Amino acid sequence: MIFGLDERLIFPDPAQAEDDGLLAVGGDLSIDRLLLAYHNGIFPWYSDDTPILWYSPHERFVLYPAELKVSKSMRQVLNSGKFRVTVNQCFADVIKACAAAPREGQDGTWITTEMQDAYINLHHEGHAHSYEVWENSILVGGLYGIAMNNVFCGESMFSRVSNASKTALIYLCKNNAYTLVDCQVPTDHLTSMGARLIPRDEYLDVLNS
């Protein structure tokens, strides 16, 4: 049974999630509720025409930085100096760009205006971070997500030129001390870079270690 949230800051046990990962409905996107959700391996994913939906998939699509695969052609791109990467320089621009560039295999965007505002608030409090990729002083790619313990919970990425989002992800994996990058939704793009599915329990063990 799907759990209905109210004003109390509680979530059911993630093990109670439906087969598709849906765990709860309702509540709000306050900073405290979002941090509680991510601490328990739960994230919001919904659209403008639905209430807030909270998910905890039985399997999690993740990338261990130690397992990152960088192709020869991508190494050449990185070594060329074509791109410059910054961190937390324009979070709002990155999340808006991600909202305008739906994920692989999805129609429309789940990054509603309400979601954007909530994650910008998290960023102002130091919990959400953006990685920006620049070419000739123009923002051409990036990603954003939540830092939770030793896990980076990646929310979305965008690319306006080839290899820009890959550059952001590689920078994240190679230049930070995260044990795991949570990619949430499987894509061919991320699979080619070493991401894979792991059981929820394994994910929670890493999250809380």
C-alpha positions as CSV (number, residue, x, y, z in Angstrom):
1,M,0.0,0.0,0.0
2,I,1.3,3.4,-0.9
3,F,1.9,5.6,2.1
4,G,0.2,9.0,2.3
5,L,2.4,11.8,3.7
6,D,1.1,14.6,5.9
7,E,2.9,17.4,7.8
8,R,4.9,15.0,9.9
9,L,8.5,14.4,8.8
10,I,8.4,10.7,8.4
11,F,8.7,8.1,5.6
12,P,7.8,4.4,5.6
13,D,10.5,1.8,5.4
14,P,11.8,1.8,1.8
15,A,11.3,-2.0,1.7
16,Q,7.6,-1.3,1.5
17,A,7.9,0.3,-2.0
18,E,5.8,-1.0,-4.8
19,D,7.4,-3.0,-7.6
20,D,8.1,0.2,-9.6
21,G,9.7,1.8,-6.5
22,L,6.8,4.1,-5.6
23,L,6.8,4.4,-1.8
24,A,4.7,7.4,-0.8
25,V,2.6,10.3,-2.0
26,G,2.1,13.9,-0.8
27,G,4.0,15.9,1.7
28,D,6.1,18.8,0.6
29,L,9.6,19.7,-0.8
30,S,10.9,21.4,2.4
31,I,14.6,21.2,3.1
32,D,14.1,19.0,6.1
33,R,11.8,16.5,4.3
34,L,14.1,16.3,1.3
35,L,17.2,15.6,3.4
36,L,15.3,13.0,5.4
37,A,14.3,11.4,2.1
38,Y,17.7,11.2,0.6
39,H,19.2,10.0,3.9
40,N,16.9,7.0,3.6
41,G,17.4,6.4,-0.1
42,I,14.2,8.0,-1.2
43,F,13.7,10.7,-3.9
44,P,10.8,12.7,-5.4
45,W,9.9,12.2,-9.0
46,Y,6.6,13.5,-10.4
47,S,5.1,15.9,-12.9
48,D,3.0,19.1,-12.8
49,D,-0.2,17.1,-13.1
50,T,0.4,14.7,-10.2
51,P,0.9,15.1,-6.5
52,I,4.5,14.7,-5.1
53,L,5.5,11.1,-5.6
54,W,8.4,9.5,-3.6
55,Y,10.4,6.6,-4.9
56,S,12.8,4.0,-3.5
57,P,13.6,1.5,-6.3
58,H,14.4,-2.1,-5.4
59,E,17.5,-1.8,-7.6
60,R,19.6,1.4,-7.8
61,F,21.5,2.5,-10.9
62,V,24.8,3.6,-9.6
63,L,28.4,4.4,-10.7
64,Y,31.3,3.6,-8.5
65,P,34.0,6.1,-9.4
66,A,36.6,3.4,-9.2
67,E,34.7,1.6,-12.0
68,L,34.4,4.6,-14.2
69,K,35.1,3.8,-17.9
70,V,36.6,6.6,-20.0
71,S,36.9,5.8,-23.7
72,K,40.0,6.6,-25.7
73,S,38.1,9.3,-27.7
74,M,36.8,10.8,-24.5
75,R,40.3,10.9,-23.0
76,Q,41.4,12.9,-26.1
77,V,38.6,15.3,-25.5
78,L,39.6,15.8,-21.9
79,N,43.3,16.3,-22.8
80,S,42.5,18.8,-25.5
81,G,41.5,21.5,-23.1
82,K,38.3,22.1,-25.0
83,F,36.3,22.3,-21.8
84,R,36.7,24.0,-18.5
85,V,34.8,22.7,-15.4
86,T,33.7,24.7,-12.4
87,V,31.7,23.7,-9.3
88,N,28.7,25.6,-7.8
89,Q,29.2,28.7,-10.0
90,C,25.7,28.8,-11.5
91,F,23.5,26.2,-9.9
92,A,20.2,27.8,-11.0
93,D,21.3,27.9,-14.6
94,V,22.3,24.3,-14.5
95,I,19.0,23.0,-13.1
96,K,17.0,25.1,-15.5
97,A,19.1,23.8,-18.4
98,C,18.4,20.2,-17.2
99,A,14.7,20.9,-17.0
100,A,14.8,22.0,-20.6
101,A,16.7,18.9,-21.7
102,P,14.6,15.8,-20.7
103,R,16.4,12.6,-19.8
104,E,17.0,9.9,-22.3
105,G,13.8,8.0,-23.1
106,Q,11.5,10.5,-21.3
107,D,8.9,12.9,-22.7
108,G,8.7,16.3,-21.1
109,T,10.4,17.1,-17.8
110,W,10.0,16.0,-14.2
111,I,12.0,19.0,-13.0
112,T,9.0,21.2,-12.3
113,T,9.3,24.8,-11.2
114,E,8.5,23.6,-7.7
115,M,11.3,21.1,-7.9
116,Q,13.7,23.8,-9.2
117,D,12.9,26.1,-6.3
118,A,13.3,23.3,-3.8
119,Y,16.7,22.3,-5.0
120,I,17.9,25.9,-5.3
121,N,17.0,26.2,-1.6
122,L,19.0,23.0,-0.9
123,H,21.9,24.6,-2.8
124,H,21.8,27.7,-0.7
125,E,22.0,25.6,2.4
126,G,25.1,23.8,1.0
127,H,23.4,20.4,0.3
128,A,23.0,20.5,-3.5
129,H,25.8,21.1,-5.9
130,S,26.3,21.8,-9.6
131,Y,29.1,21.0,-12.0
132,E,29.4,23.3,-14.9
133,V,31.1,22.7,-18.2
134,W,32.2,25.7,-20.3
135,E,33.5,26.2,-23.8
136,N,34.8,29.6,-24.7
137,S,33.0,31.1,-21.6
138,I,29.7,29.6,-22.7
139,L,27.8,27.1,-20.5
140,V,27.5,24.0,-22.6
141,G,26.9,21.2,-20.1
142,G,26.7,20.2,-16.5
143,L,24.9,18.2,-13.8
144,Y,23.5,18.7,-10.3
145,G,22.7,16.6,-7.3
146,I,22.7,16.2,-3.6
147,A,25.7,15.3,-1.4
148,M,24.6,12.8,1.2
149,N,27.4,11.4,3.4
150,N,29.8,9.7,0.9
151,V,27.3,9.5,-1.9
152,F,26.5,12.0,-4.6
153,C,22.9,11.6,-5.6
154,G,22.9,12.8,-9.2
155,E,19.6,14.3,-10.2
156,S,20.1,15.3,-13.9
157,M,22.6,16.4,-16.5
158,F,22.5,18.3,-19.7
159,S,24.7,18.8,-22.8
160,R,24.5,21.4,-25.5
161,V,27.5,20.1,-27.3
162,S,28.9,16.6,-27.6
163,N,30.7,15.1,-24.6
164,A,29.9,18.1,-22.3
165,S,27.8,16.1,-19.8
166,K,30.3,13.3,-19.8
167,T,33.0,15.7,-19.0
168,A,31.0,16.9,-15.9
169,L,30.5,13.3,-14.7
170,I,34.1,12.4,-15.2
171,Y,35.2,15.5,-13.2
172,L,32.8,14.6,-10.4
173,C,34.2,11.0,-10.2
174,K,37.8,11.9,-10.4
175,N,37.9,15.1,-8.3
176,N,35.8,14.3,-5.3
177,A,35.8,11.8,-2.5
178,Y,32.5,10.2,-3.1
179,T,32.3,6.4,-2.8
180,L,29.3,6.2,-5.1
181,V,27.4,8.3,-7.6
182,D,23.6,7.5,-7.6
183,C,22.4,7.8,-11.2
184,Q,18.8,6.7,-10.4
185,V,17.5,6.0,-13.9
186,P,19.4,3.5,-16.2
187,T,20.6,4.9,-19.6
188,D,22.8,3.5,-22.3
189,H,25.0,6.6,-22.0
190,L,25.8,5.9,-18.3
191,T,26.0,2.1,-18.7
192,S,28.8,2.7,-21.2
193,M,30.7,4.6,-18.6
194,G,30.5,1.8,-16.0
195,A,27.2,2.4,-14.2
196,R,25.2,-0.6,-13.1
197,L,22.3,-1.8,-11.0
198,I,22.8,-2.8,-7.4
199,P,20.2,-4.0,-4.8
200,R,18.6,-1.3,-2.6
201,D,20.2,-2.8,0.5
202,E,23.6,-2.5,-0.9
203,Y,22.9,1.1,-1.8
204,L,21.7,1.9,1.7
205,D,24.7,0.3,3.2
206,V,27.0,2.6,1.2
207,L,24.8,5.6,1.9
208,N,25.0,5.1,5.7
209,S,28.5,3.8,6.0
